[in-house]
Amino acid sequence: QRYAIDPDKIRRELGWQPETSFEDGIVRTIEWYLTHQEWVTQVTSGDYQHYYERMYGGR
């Protein structure tokens, strides 16, 4: 099953318009991840999860 975003409701009710096209946004997102590989490694290593458990675990 395929899911697609339908922005009609948010446009109609809030007058929202995207500032970036999907195509440009996906390219910019990929470029960001490629230039921030150290951050990606840190947040996917498990250390990030341990930090959150340590800081917010009992809440």
CHARMM-style PDB file with segment names, atoms N, HN, CA, C and O in Angstrom:
ATOM      1  N   GLN     1       0.844  -1.175   0.000  1.00  0.00      PROA
ATOM      2  CA  GLN     1       0.000   0.000   0.000  1.00  0.00      PROA
ATOM      3  C   GLN     1       0.887   1.235   0.000  1.00  0.00      PROA
ATOM      4  O   GLN     1       1.904   1.277   0.692  1.00  0.00      PROA
ATOM      5  N   ARG     2       0.504   2.225  -0.767  1.00  0.00      PROA
ATOM      6  HN  ARG     2      -0.323   2.191  -1.329  1.00  0.00      PROA
ATOM      7  CA  ARG     2       1.295   3.441  -0.897  1.00  0.00      PROA
ATOM      8  C   ARG     2       0.569   4.597  -0.223  1.00  0.00      PROA
ATOM      9  O   ARG     2      -0.643   4.764  -0.359  1.00  0.00      PROA
ATOM     10  N   TYR     3       1.341   5.380   0.499  1.00  0.00      PROA
ATOM     11  HN  TYR     3       2.325   5.243   0.609  1.00  0.00      PROA
ATOM     12  CA  TYR     3       0.786   6.555   1.159  1.00  0.00      PROA
ATOM     13  C   TYR     3       1.376   7.803   0.521  1.00  0.00      PROA
ATOM     14  O   TYR     3       2.583   7.889   0.294  1.00  0.00      PROA
ATOM     15  N   ALA     4       0.520   8.758   0.237  1.00  0.00      PROA
ATOM     16  HN  ALA     4      -0.460   8.689   0.421  1.00  0.00      PROA
ATOM     17  CA  ALA     4       0.975  10.017  -0.333  1.00  0.00      PROA
ATOM     18  C   ALA     4       0.433  11.162   0.518  1.00  0.00      PROA
ATOM     19  O   ALA     4      -0.678  11.092   1.044  1.00  0.00      PROA
ATOM     20  N   ILE     5       1.221  12.193   0.640  1.00  0.00      PROA
ATOM     21  HN  ILE     5       2.123  12.249   0.212  1.00  0.00      PROA
ATOM     22  CA  ILE     5       0.793  13.355   1.410  1.00  0.00      PROA
ATOM     23  C   ILE     5      -0.102  14.218   0.536  1.00  0.00      PROA
ATOM     24  O   ILE     5       0.243  14.535  -0.603  1.00  0.00      PROA
ATOM     25  N   ASP     6      -1.247  14.594   1.074  1.00  0.00      PROA
ATOM     26  HN  ASP     6      -1.528  14.337   1.999  1.00  0.00      PROA
ATOM     27  CA  ASP     6      -2.170  15.484   0.379  1.00  0.00      PROA
ATOM     28  C   ASP     6      -2.204  16.798   1.156  1.00  0.00      PROA
ATOM     29  O   ASP     6      -2.836  16.872   2.210  1.00  0.00      PROA
ATOM     30  N   PRO     7      -1.536  17.831   0.653  1.00  0.00      PROA
ATOM     31  CA  PRO     7      -1.448  19.087   1.397  1.00  0.00      PROA
ATOM     32  C   PRO     7      -2.664  20.001   1.252  1.00  0.00      PROA
ATOM     33  O   PRO     7      -2.635  21.131   1.738  1.00  0.00      PROA
ATOM     34  N   ASP     8      -3.732  19.541   0.595  1.00  0.00      PROA
ATOM     35  HN  ASP     8      -3.755  18.622   0.200  1.00  0.00      PROA
ATOM     36  CA  ASP     8      -4.882  20.411   0.342  1.00  0.00      PROA
ATOM     37  C   ASP     8      -5.511  20.957   1.615  1.00  0.00      PROA
ATOM     38  O   ASP     8      -5.866  22.135   1.662  1.00  0.00      PROA
ATOM     39  N   LYS     9      -5.658  20.134   2.651  1.00  0.00      PROA
ATOM     40  HN  LYS     9      -5.370  19.177   2.613  1.00  0.00      PROA
ATOM     41  CA  LYS     9      -6.323  20.584   3.877  1.00  0.00      PROA
ATOM     42  C   LYS     9      -5.531  21.695   4.557  1.00  0.00      PROA
ATOM     43  O   LYS     9      -6.113  22.703   4.960  1.00  0.00      PROA
ATOM     44  N   ILE    10      -4.238  21.535   4.691  1.00  0.00      PROA
ATOM     45  HN  ILE    10      -3.766  20.716   4.365  1.00  0.00      PROA
ATOM     46  CA  ILE    10      -3.437  22.561   5.355  1.00  0.00      PROA
ATOM     47  C   ILE    10      -3.387  23.836   4.510  1.00  0.00      PROA
ATOM     48  O   ILE    10      -3.338  24.940   5.053  1.00  0.00      PROA
ATOM     49  N   ARG    11      -3.399  23.688   3.202  1.00  0.00      PROA
ATOM     50  HN  ARG    11      -3.439  22.791   2.761  1.00  0.00      PROA
ATOM     51  CA  ARG    11      -3.443  24.869   2.334  1.00  0.00      PROA
ATOM     52  C   ARG    11      -4.781  25.593   2.486  1.00  0.00      PROA
ATOM     53  O   ARG    11      -4.827  26.816   2.612  1.00  0.00      PROA
ATOM     54  N   ARG    12      -5.851  24.831   2.473  1.00  0.00      PROA
ATOM     55  HN  ARG    12      -5.814  23.837   2.371  1.00  0.00      PROA
ATOM     56  CA  ARG    12      -7.195  25.400   2.538  1.00  0.00      PROA
ATOM     57  C   ARG    12      -7.455  26.040   3.895  1.00  0.00      PROA
ATOM     58  O   ARG    12      -7.939  27.170   3.962  1.00  0.00      PROA
ATOM     59  N   GLU    13      -7.138  25.330   4.982  1.00  0.00      PROA
ATOM     60  HN  GLU    13      -6.744  24.413   4.928  1.00  0.00      PROA
ATOM     61  CA  GLU    13      -7.504  25.802   6.313  1.00  0.00      PROA
ATOM     62  C   GLU    13      -6.520  26.807   6.902  1.00  0.00      PROA
ATOM     63  O   GLU    13      -6.915  27.672   7.684  1.00  0.00      PROA
ATOM     64  N   LEU    14      -5.254  26.703   6.537  1.00  0.00      PROA
ATOM     65  HN  LEU    14      -4.933  26.000   5.902  1.00  0.00      PROA
ATOM     66  CA  LEU    14      -4.257  27.588   7.133  1.00  0.00      PROA
ATOM     67  C   LEU    14      -3.588  28.517   6.131  1.00  0.00      PROA
ATOM     68  O   LEU    14      -2.842  29.419   6.511  1.00  0.00      PROA
ATOM     69  N   GLY    15      -3.858  28.294   4.861  1.00  0.00      PROA
ATOM     70  HN  GLY    15      -4.465  27.562   4.552  1.00  0.00      PROA
ATOM     71  CA  GLY    15      -3.231  29.116   3.835  1.00  0.00      PROA
ATOM     72  C   GLY    15      -1.742  28.829   3.668  1.00  0.00      PROA
ATOM     73  O   GLY    15      -0.990  29.663   3.165  1.00  0.00      PROA
ATOM     74  N   TRP    16      -1.330  27.645   4.093  1.00  0.00      PROA
ATOM     75  HN  TRP    16      -1.941  26.967   4.501  1.00  0.00      PROA
ATOM     76  CA  TRP    16       0.086  27.276   4.037  1.00  0.00      PROA
ATOM     77  C   TRP    16       0.509  26.968   2.615  1.00  0.00      PROA
ATOM     78  O   TRP    16      -0.237  26.354   1.853  1.00  0.00      PROA
ATOM     79  N   GLN    17       1.691  27.390   2.269  1.00  0.00      PROA
ATOM     80  HN  GLN    17       2.298  27.889   2.888  1.00  0.00      PROA
ATOM     81  CA  GLN    17       2.305  27.050   0.989  1.00  0.00      PROA
ATOM     82  C   GLN    17       3.743  26.619   1.254  1.00  0.00      PROA
ATOM     83  O   GLN    17       4.428  27.251   2.059  1.00  0.00      PROA
ATOM     84  N   PRO    18       4.212  25.574   0.610  1.00  0.00      PROA
ATOM     85  CA  PRO    18       5.602  25.161   0.817  1.00  0.00      PROA
ATOM     86  C   PRO    18       6.570  26.195   0.248  1.00  0.00      PROA
ATOM     87  O   PRO    18       6.308  26.810  -0.785  1.00  0.00      PROA
ATOM     88  N   GLU    19       7.684  26.373   0.936  1.00  0.00      PROA
ATOM     89  HN  GLU    19       7.897  25.873   1.776  1.00  0.00      PROA
ATOM     90  CA  GLU    19       8.718  27.284   0.450  1.00  0.00      PROA
ATOM     91  C   GLU    19       9.744  26.558  -0.411  1.00  0.00      PROA
ATOM     92  O   GLU    19      10.481  27.183  -1.173  1.00  0.00      PROA
ATOM     93  N   THR    20       9.786  25.244  -0.285  1.00  0.00      PROA
ATOM     94  HN  THR    20       9.187  24.736   0.334  1.00  0.00      PROA
ATOM     95  CA  THR    20      10.767  24.434  -1.001  1.00  0.00      PROA
ATOM     96  C   THR    20      10.034  23.300  -1.701  1.00  0.00      PROA
ATOM     97  O   THR    20       9.157  22.667  -1.115  1.00  0.00      PROA
ATOM     98  N   SER    21      10.390  23.046  -2.943  1.00  0.00      PROA
ATOM     99  HN  SER    21      11.104  23.560  -3.419  1.00  0.00      PROA
ATOM    100  CA  SER    21       9.779  21.921  -3.654  1.00  0.00      PROA
ATOM    101  C   SER    21      10.287  20.620  -3.050  1.00  0.00      PROA
ATOM    102  O   SER    21      11.340  20.595  -2.414  1.00  0.00      PROA
ATOM    103  N   PHE    22       9.542  19.548  -3.249  1.00  0.00      PROA
ATOM    104  HN  PHE    22       8.686  19.568  -3.766  1.00  0.00      PROA
ATOM    105  CA  PHE    22       9.979  18.248  -2.744  1.00  0.00      PROA
ATOM    106  C   PHE    22      11.341  17.887  -3.322  1.00  0.00      PROA
ATOM    107  O   PHE    22      12.231  17.435  -2.602  1.00  0.00      PROA
ATOM    108  N   GLU    23      11.496  18.089  -4.628  1.00  0.00      PROA
ATOM    109  HN  GLU    23      10.773  18.456  -5.214  1.00  0.00      PROA
ATOM    110  CA  GLU    23      12.739  17.718  -5.297  1.00  0.00      PROA
ATOM    111  C   GLU    23      13.926  18.465  -4.706  1.00  0.00      PROA
ATOM    112  O   GLU    23      14.959  17.859  -4.421  1.00  0.00      PROA
ATOM    113  N   ASP    24      13.789  19.781  -4.516  1.00  0.00      PROA
ATOM    114  HN  ASP    24      12.950  20.274  -4.747  1.00  0.00      PROA
ATOM    115  CA  ASP    24      14.871  20.571  -3.932  1.00  0.00      PROA
ATOM    116  C   ASP    24      15.096  20.175  -2.476  1.00  0.00      PROA
ATOM    117  O   ASP    24      16.236  20.083  -2.021  1.00  0.00      PROA
ATOM    118  N   GLY    25      14.022  19.944  -1.759  1.00  0.00      PROA
ATOM    119  HN  GLY    25      13.095  20.019  -2.129  1.00  0.00      PROA
ATOM    120  CA  GLY    25      14.135  19.577  -0.353  1.00  0.00      PROA
ATOM    121  C   GLY    25      14.849  18.260  -0.143  1.00  0.00      PROA
ATOM    122  O   GLY    25      15.663  18.139   0.772  1.00  0.00      PROA
ATOM    123  N   ILE    26      14.560  17.268  -0.974  1.00  0.00      PROA
ATOM    124  HN  ILE    26      13.899  17.367  -1.717  1.00  0.00      PROA
ATOM    125  CA  ILE    26      15.205  15.964  -0.801  1.00  0.00      PROA
ATOM    126  C   ILE    26      16.687  16.053  -1.145  1.00  0.00      PROA
ATOM    127  O   ILE    26      17.516  15.427  -0.484  1.00  0.00      PROA
ATOM    128  N   VAL    27      17.025  16.823  -2.173  1.00  0.00      PROA
ATOM    129  HN  VAL    27      16.351  17.331  -2.710  1.00  0.00      PROA
ATOM    130  CA  VAL    27      18.436  17.016  -2.530  1.00  0.00      PROA
ATOM    131  C   VAL    27      19.169  17.717  -1.393  1.00  0.00      PROA
ATOM    132  O   VAL    27      20.271  17.310  -1.023  1.00  0.00      PROA
ATOM    133  N   ARG    28      18.574  18.761  -0.838  1.00  0.00      PROA
ATOM    134  HN  ARG    28      17.679  19.091  -1.138  1.00  0.00      PROA
ATOM    135  CA  ARG    28      19.213  19.492   0.262  1.00  0.00      PROA
ATOM    136  C   ARG    28      19.354  18.621   1.504  1.00  0.00      PROA
ATOM    137  O   ARG    28      20.354  18.713   2.216  1.00  0.00      PROA
ATOM    138  N   THR    29      18.363  17.781   1.768  1.00  0.00      PROA
ATOM    139  HN  THR    29      17.551  17.707   1.190  1.00  0.00      PROA
ATOM    140  CA  THR    29      18.429  16.881   2.924  1.00  0.00      PROA
ATOM    141  C   THR    29      19.567  15.882   2.764  1.00  0.00      PROA
ATOM    142  O   THR    29      20.341  15.665   3.697  1.00  0.00      PROA
ATOM    143  N   ILE    30      19.671  15.278   1.597  1.00  0.00      PROA
ATOM    144  HN  ILE    30      19.042  15.454   0.839  1.00  0.00      PROA
ATOM    145  CA  ILE    30      20.746  14.313   1.340  1.00  0.00      PROA
ATOM    146  C   ILE    30      22.107  14.990   1.454  1.00  0.00      PROA
ATOM    147  O   ILE    30      23.033  14.437   2.046  1.00  0.00      PROA
ATOM    148  N   GLU    31      22.226  16.189   0.884  1.00  0.00      PROA
ATOM    149  HN  GLU    31      21.474  16.639   0.403  1.00  0.00      PROA
ATOM    150  CA  GLU    31      23.494  16.918   0.985  1.00  0.00      PROA
ATOM    151  C   GLU    31      23.850  17.199   2.438  1.00  0.00      PROA
ATOM    152  O   GLU    31      25.017  17.098   2.818  1.00  0.00      PROA
ATOM    153  N   TRP    32      22.853  17.553   3.260  1.00  0.00      PROA
ATOM    154  HN  TRP    32      21.905  17.635   2.951  1.00  0.00      PROA
ATOM    155  CA  TRP    32      23.109  17.831   4.676  1.00  0.00      PROA
ATOM    156  C   TRP    32      23.647  16.584   5.368  1.00  0.00      PROA
ATOM    157  O   TRP    32      24.643  16.649   6.088  1.00  0.00      PROA
ATOM    158  N   TYR    33      22.993  15.460   5.151  1.00  0.00      PROA
ATOM    159  HN  TYR    33      22.184  15.407   4.565  1.00  0.00      PROA
ATOM    160  CA  TYR    33      23.456  14.222   5.781  1.00  0.00      PROA
ATOM    161  C   TYR    33      24.861  13.850   5.314  1.00  0.00      PROA
ATOM    162  O   TYR    33      25.664  13.367   6.112  1.00  0.00      PROA
ATOM    163  N   LEU    34      25.169  14.063   4.052  1.00  0.00      PROA
ATOM    164  HN  LEU    34      24.517  14.456   3.403  1.00  0.00      PROA
ATOM    165  CA  LEU    34      26.499  13.738   3.541  1.00  0.00      PROA
ATOM    166  C   LEU    34      27.574  14.642   4.131  1.00  0.00      PROA
ATOM    167  O   LEU    34      28.704  14.200   4.339  1.00  0.00      PROA
ATOM    168  N   THR    35      27.243  15.892   4.400  1.00  0.00      PROA
ATOM    169  HN  THR    35      26.325  16.252   4.231  1.00  0.00      PROA
ATOM    170  CA  THR    35      28.232  16.815   4.969  1.00  0.00      PROA
ATOM    171  C   THR    35      28.278  16.765   6.490  1.00  0.00      PROA
ATOM    172  O   THR    35      29.147  17.392   7.096  1.00  0.00      PROA
ATOM    173  N   HSD    36      27.374  16.043   7.112  1.00  0.00      PROA
ATOM    174  HN  HSD    36      26.669  15.534   6.619  1.00  0.00      PROA
ATOM    175  CA  HSD    36      27.345  15.921   8.578  1.00  0.00      PROA
ATOM    176  C   HSD    36      27.414  14.455   8.997  1.00  0.00      PROA
ATOM    177  O   HSD    36      26.681  14.013   9.882  1.00  0.00      PROA
ATOM    178  N   GLN    37      28.303  13.714   8.351  1.00  0.00      PROA
ATOM    179  HN  GLN    37      28.899  14.072   7.632  1.00  0.00      PROA
ATOM    180  CA  GLN    37      28.395  12.277   8.616  1.00  0.00      PROA
ATOM    181  C   GLN    37      28.832  11.970  10.042  1.00  0.00      PROA
ATOM    182  O   GLN    37      28.443  10.941  10.594  1.00  0.00      PROA
ATOM    183  N   GLU    38      29.629  12.838  10.647  1.00  0.00      PROA
ATOM    184  HN  GLU    38      29.945  13.674  10.199  1.00  0.00      PROA
ATOM    185  CA  GLU    38      30.039  12.600  12.035  1.00  0.00      PROA
ATOM    186  C   GLU    38      28.818  12.615  12.957  1.00  0.00      PROA
ATOM    187  O   GLU    38      28.698  11.773  13.847  1.00  0.00      PROA
ATOM    188  N   TRP    39      27.921  13.565  12.744  1.00  0.00      PROA
ATOM    189  HN  TRP    39      28.017  14.249  12.021  1.00  0.00      PROA
ATOM    190  CA  TRP    39      26.697  13.641  13.548  1.00  0.00      PROA
ATOM    191  C   TRP    39      25.845  12.392  13.333  1.00  0.00      PROA
ATOM    192  O   TRP    39      25.327  11.817  14.290  1.00  0.00      PROA
ATOM    193  N   VAL    40      25.702  11.978  12.081  1.00  0.00      PROA
ATOM    194  HN  VAL    40      26.123  12.445  11.303  1.00  0.00      PROA
ATOM    195  CA  VAL    40      24.904  10.791  11.767  1.00  0.00      PROA
ATOM    196  C   VAL    40      25.475   9.573  12.483  1.00  0.00      PROA
ATOM    197  O   VAL    40      24.725   8.780  13.052  1.00  0.00      PROA
ATOM    198  N   THR    41      26.781   9.421  12.458  1.00  0.00      PROA
ATOM    199  HN  THR    41      27.390  10.065  11.995  1.00  0.00      PROA
ATOM    200  CA  THR    41      27.424   8.294  13.134  1.00  0.00      PROA
ATOM    201  C   THR    41      27.134   8.327  14.627  1.00  0.00      PROA
ATOM    202  O   THR    41      26.840   7.293  15.228  1.00  0.00      PROA
ATOM    203  N   GLN    42      27.215   9.508  15.225  1.00  0.00      PROA
ATOM    204  HN  GLN    42      27.453  10.347  14.737  1.00  0.00      PROA
ATOM    205  CA  GLN    42      26.972   9.625  16.662  1.00  0.00      PROA
ATOM    206  C   GLN    42      25.537   9.266  17.031  1.00  0.00      PROA
ATOM    207  O   GLN    42      25.313   8.562  18.016  1.00  0.00      PROA
ATOM    208  N   VAL    43      24.572   9.734  16.265  1.00  0.00      PROA
ATOM    209  HN  VAL    43      24.754  10.306  15.465  1.00  0.00      PROA
ATOM    210  CA  VAL    43      23.179   9.488  16.638  1.00  0.00      PROA
ATOM    211  C   VAL    43      22.698   8.095  16.263  1.00  0.00      PROA
ATOM    212  O   VAL    43      21.656   7.650  16.744  1.00  0.00      PROA
ATOM    213  N   THR    44      23.438   7.408  15.419  1.00  0.00      PROA
ATOM    214  HN  THR    44      24.285   7.769  15.028  1.00  0.00      PROA
ATOM    215  CA  THR    44      23.039   6.048  15.063  1.00  0.00      PROA
ATOM    216  C   THR    44      23.867   4.984  15.774  1.00  0.00      PROA
ATOM    217  O   THR    44      23.628   3.791  15.592  1.00  0.00      PROA
ATOM    218  N   SER    45      24.832   5.402  16.578  1.00  0.00      PROA
ATOM    219  HN  SER    45      25.026   6.372  16.726  1.00  0.00      PROA
ATOM    220  CA  SER    45      25.723   4.445  17.237  1.00  0.00      PROA
ATOM    221  C   SER    45      25.104   3.820  18.481  1.00  0.00      PROA
ATOM    222  O   SER    45      25.584   2.792  18.958  1.00  0.00      PROA
ATOM    223  N   GLY    46      24.061   4.419  19.003  1.00  0.00      PROA
ATOM    224  HN  GLY    46      23.672   5.255  18.615  1.00  0.00      PROA
ATOM    225  CA  GLY    46      23.481   3.933  20.246  1.00  0.00      PROA
ATOM    226  C   GLY    46      23.861   4.811  21.421  1.00  0.00      PROA
ATOM    227  O   GLY    46      23.141   4.846  22.419  1.00  0.00      PROA
ATOM    228  N   ASP    47      24.983   5.525  21.326  1.00  0.00      PROA
ATOM    229  HN  ASP    47      25.567   5.496  20.515  1.00  0.00      PROA
ATOM    230  CA  ASP    47      25.402   6.420  22.404  1.00  0.00      PROA
ATOM    231  C   ASP    47      24.363   7.504  22.652  1.00  0.00      PROA
ATOM    232  O   ASP    47      24.120   7.887  23.796  1.00  0.00      PROA
ATOM    233  N   TYR    48      23.756   7.994  21.592  1.00  0.00      PROA
ATOM    234  HN  TYR    48      23.953   7.683  20.662  1.00  0.00      PROA
ATOM    235  CA  TYR    48      22.737   9.030  21.697  1.00  0.00      PROA
ATOM    236  C   TYR    48      21.546   8.522  22.510  1.00  0.00      PROA
ATOM    237  O   TYR    48      21.012   9.237  23.358  1.00  0.00      PROA
ATOM    238  N   GLN    49      21.140   7.291  22.245  1.00  0.00      PROA
ATOM    239  HN  GLN    49      21.573   6.710  21.556  1.00  0.00      PROA
ATOM    240  CA  GLN    49      20.031   6.690  22.988  1.00  0.00      PROA
ATOM    241  C   GLN    49      20.398   6.527  24.451  1.00  0.00      PROA
ATOM    242  O   GLN    49      19.563   6.768  25.323  1.00  0.00      PROA
ATOM    243  N   HSD    50      21.620   6.125  24.737  1.00  0.00      PROA
ATOM    244  HN  HSD    50      22.298   5.929  24.028  1.00  0.00      PROA
ATOM    245  CA  HSD    50      22.070   5.986  26.125  1.00  0.00      PROA
ATOM    246  C   HSD    50      22.053   7.338  26.836  1.00  0.00      PROA
ATOM    247  O   HSD    50      21.693   7.421  28.011  1.00  0.00      PROA
ATOM    248  N   TYR    51      22.440   8.390  26.127  1.00  0.00      PROA
ATOM    249  HN  TYR    51      22.732   8.322  25.173  1.00  0.00      PROA
ATOM    250  CA  TYR    51      22.406   9.737  26.693  1.00  0.00      PROA
ATOM    251  C   TYR    51      20.979  10.101  27.103  1.00  0.00      PROA
ATOM    252  O   TYR    51      20.752  10.574  28.216  1.00  0.00      PROA
ATOM    253  N   TYR    52      20.037   9.883  26.221  1.00  0.00      PROA
ATOM    254  HN  TYR    52      20.221   9.499  25.316  1.00  0.00      PROA
ATOM    255  CA  TYR    52      18.645  10.213  26.535  1.00  0.00      PROA
ATOM    256  C   TYR    52      18.111   9.372  27.680  1.00  0.00      PROA
ATOM    257  O   TYR    52      17.361   9.875  28.517  1.00  0.00      PROA
ATOM    258  N   GLU    53      18.476   8.120  27.732  1.00  0.00      PROA
ATOM    259  HN  GLU    53      19.085   7.711  27.052  1.00  0.00      PROA
ATOM    260  CA  GLU    53      18.041   7.272  28.845  1.00  0.00      PROA
ATOM    261  C   GLU    53      18.619   7.778  30.160  1.00  0.00      PROA
ATOM    262  O   GLU    53      17.936   7.791  31.184  1.00  0.00      PROA
ATOM    263  N   ARG    54      19.885   8.196  30.123  1.00  0.00      PROA
ATOM    264  HN  ARG    54      20.439   8.185  29.291  1.00  0.00      PROA
ATOM    265  CA  ARG    54      20.533   8.723  31.316  1.00  0.00      PROA
ATOM    266  C   ARG    54      19.895  10.034  31.765  1.00  0.00      PROA
ATOM    267  O   ARG    54      19.663  10.241  32.957  1.00  0.00      PROA
ATOM    268  N   MET    55      19.614  10.912  30.815  1.00  0.00      PROA
ATOM    269  HN  MET    55      19.802  10.743  29.847  1.00  0.00      PROA
ATOM    270  CA  MET    55      19.107  12.248  31.141  1.00  0.00      PROA
ATOM    271  C   MET    55      17.609  12.258  31.451  1.00  0.00      PROA
ATOM    272  O   MET    55      17.161  13.013  32.314  1.00  0.00      PROA
ATOM    273  N   TYR    56      16.844  11.437  30.764  1.00  0.00      PROA
ATOM    274  HN  TYR    56      17.208  10.824  30.063  1.00  0.00      PROA
ATOM    275  CA  TYR    56      15.385  11.525  30.855  1.00  0.00      PROA
ATOM    276  C   TYR    56      14.717  10.215  31.240  1.00  0.00      PROA
ATOM    277  O   TYR    56      13.491  10.117  31.189  1.00  0.00      PROA
ATOM    278  N   GLY    57      15.478   9.222  31.617  1.00  0.00      PROA
ATOM    279  HN  GLY    57      16.474   9.301  31.659  1.00  0.00      PROA
ATOM    280  CA  GLY    57      14.966   7.884  31.855  1.00  0.00      PROA
ATOM    281  C   GLY    57      13.855   7.757  32.878  1.00  0.00      PROA
ATOM    282  O   GLY    57      12.945   6.952  32.680  1.00  0.00      PROA
ATOM    283  N   GLY    58      13.888   8.506  33.950  1.00  0.00      PROA
ATOM    284  HN  GLY    58      14.627   9.160  34.110  1.00  0.00      PROA
ATOM    285  CA  GLY    58      12.901   8.333  35.008  1.00  0.00      PROA
ATOM    286  C   GLY    58      11.656   9.178  34.882  1.00  0.00      PROA
ATOM    287  O   GLY    58      10.837   9.205  35.802  1.00  0.00      PROA
ATOM    288  N   ARG    59      11.493   9.853  33.799  1.00  0.00      PROA
ATOM    289  HN  ARG    59      12.157   9.831  33.052  1.00  0.00      PROA
ATOM    290  CA  ARG    59      10.355  10.795  33.681  1.00  0.00      PROA
ATOM    291  C   ARG    59       9.109  10.151  33.173  1.00  0.00      PROA
ATOM    292  OT1 ARG    59       8.085  10.818  33.026  1.00  0.00      PROA
TER     293      ARG     59
END
